[in-house]
Amino acid sequence: MNPLLLDIPLQMNTERLILRAPLQSGDEEIVFKAIKDSFNELKAWLSLFQEIPTLEETHILLKNAHINFLKRESFRFLIFKKDGSKDFIGTASLHGIDWNIPKCEIGYWVNTKFSGNGYMMEAVKELVDFGLNHLALKRMEIRCESKNLKSRFIPEKLGFTFEGTLRNDDLSADGSKLTDTCIYSRIS
């Protein structure tokens, strides 16, 4: 089946969270504020956030995420608390999709003020269930820098298999040194 014909929900719900595609007016302001509030943590691990993006750059980032969602190239979801507060938790995505296998990689970042509450674990678990059961993916990966213990905790807690460490595999987020990449996977 052509991936463009897949019925992909624009919103998914967990016990405490709403995961939805970034397409509503005002999303860029919410995400922009979270990036600013979480900048020190994001800068340490993500090359995308070596400088705080402008509101316009954030808007473009979300528009591109929506375009890629529609093209079935990646599925980025904004994560909100379901308790009525609508607090923005962070983002989680299925990206690097190879429909021939089919497989993907999972990526995520959390708004610092909500870190440590298990929200990202809950969101990633939902994406894993969605990928394996709804999309019938055969392989899902989480890759992260070996020193990023918070990111590594999620696949370890969700029962992913640790496949190994690629030594000197990537540059640090700031581009100053080589880093090791840990690879975790779930297969169907």
Disulfide bonds with the S-S distance in Angstrom:
none
